[in-house]
Amino acid sequence: MFLIDCPYCGPREETEFSYGHEAHVHRPAGAAAEKLSDAEWADYLFMRKNPKGVHLERWVHTHGCRRWFNAARNTHSNEILAIYRVGEKPPKGLAQ
């Protein structure tokens, strides 16, 4: 088990949080969304990166403040390198 530093509540045990998948995935909008083929829509819904190394992820503090935030986590070592709020850009050097 490891600690996650919630940007709203402070450090808490990992068991209080739920993983929300890859961060910074932008939903197609407007006319562009209407023109997507079924294959393109499926690609948006289901295809995500799965790197060995630094990965930008979304997390929610399920058993706490229930707020979403982003984390840069090394998937190989499970080390959390940075935590930042939704809407903020990832720290320099960690962007994918």
C-alpha positions as CSV (number, residue, x, y, z in Angstrom):
1,M,0.0,0.0,0.0
2,F,1.1,3.5,-0.7
3,L,0.0,7.1,0.2
4,I,-1.7,9.4,-2.3
5,D,-1.5,13.1,-1.5
6,C,-5.0,14.3,-2.2
7,P,-4.8,18.0,-3.3
8,Y,-7.9,18.8,-1.2
9,C,-7.5,16.5,1.9
10,G,-3.8,15.8,2.1
11,P,-2.0,12.4,2.3
12,R,-4.3,9.3,2.6
13,E,-4.0,5.6,2.1
14,E,-4.4,4.3,-1.4
15,T,-7.5,2.3,-0.4
16,E,-9.5,5.5,-0.1
17,F,-9.1,6.2,-3.8
18,S,-10.3,4.8,-7.1
19,Y,-8.4,4.9,-10.4
20,G,-10.2,6.8,-13.2
21,H,-8.0,5.8,-16.2
22,E,-5.9,8.0,-18.4
23,A,-5.9,11.7,-17.9
24,H,-6.3,14.4,-20.6
25,V,-8.4,12.3,-23.1
26,H,-10.5,14.8,-24.9
27,R,-14.0,13.9,-26.1
28,P,-14.8,14.7,-29.7
29,A,-17.3,17.6,-29.7
30,G,-19.9,19.1,-32.0
31,A,-19.9,18.3,-35.7
32,A,-16.6,16.4,-35.4
33,A,-18.3,13.9,-33.1
34,E,-21.2,13.4,-35.4
35,K,-18.9,12.4,-38.3
36,L,-17.0,9.7,-36.4
37,S,-17.4,6.2,-37.7
38,D,-18.2,3.4,-35.3
39,A,-14.6,2.3,-35.3
40,E,-13.4,5.9,-34.5
41,W,-15.9,6.2,-31.7
42,A,-14.8,2.8,-30.3
43,D,-11.2,3.9,-30.5
44,Y,-12.1,7.0,-28.4
45,L,-14.0,5.0,-25.8
46,F,-11.8,2.0,-25.3
47,M,-8.2,2.6,-26.6
48,R,-5.9,3.9,-23.9
49,K,-2.1,4.1,-23.4
50,N,-0.7,1.5,-21.1
51,P,3.0,2.5,-20.8
52,K,5.6,1.0,-18.6
53,G,6.9,4.2,-17.0
54,V,5.3,7.7,-16.4
55,H,1.6,7.8,-17.0
56,L,-0.8,10.7,-16.5
57,E,-3.9,9.3,-14.7
58,R,-7.2,10.5,-13.2
59,W,-8.1,9.5,-9.6
60,V,-11.0,10.2,-7.4
61,H,-11.0,10.4,-3.6
62,T,-13.9,7.9,-3.2
63,H,-13.8,7.6,0.6
64,G,-13.0,11.2,1.3
65,C,-13.8,14.5,-0.4
66,R,-15.1,12.6,-3.6
67,R,-13.2,15.1,-5.8
68,W,-11.2,14.2,-9.0
69,F,-7.6,15.0,-9.6
70,N,-4.7,14.0,-11.8
71,A,-1.5,12.2,-11.0
72,A,1.7,11.4,-12.8
73,R,2.6,7.9,-11.7
74,N,5.4,5.6,-12.7
75,T,3.6,2.4,-13.5
76,H,6.7,0.3,-13.1
77,S,7.6,1.4,-9.6
78,N,4.2,2.7,-8.5
79,E,5.8,6.0,-7.5
80,I,3.6,9.1,-7.7
81,L,5.8,11.9,-9.2
82,A,3.2,14.7,-9.1
83,I,-0.4,15.4,-8.3
84,Y,-2.3,18.3,-9.8
85,R,-6.0,19.4,-10.0
86,V,-8.3,18.7,-13.0
87,G,-8.0,21.6,-15.5
88,E,-4.3,22.2,-14.6
89,K,-1.5,21.3,-17.0
90,P,0.8,18.5,-16.0
91,P,4.1,19.6,-14.5
92,K,6.8,20.3,-17.0
93,G,8.8,17.2,-18.0
94,L,6.0,14.8,-17.2
95,A,3.7,15.5,-20.2
96,Q,3.2,12.6,-22.5
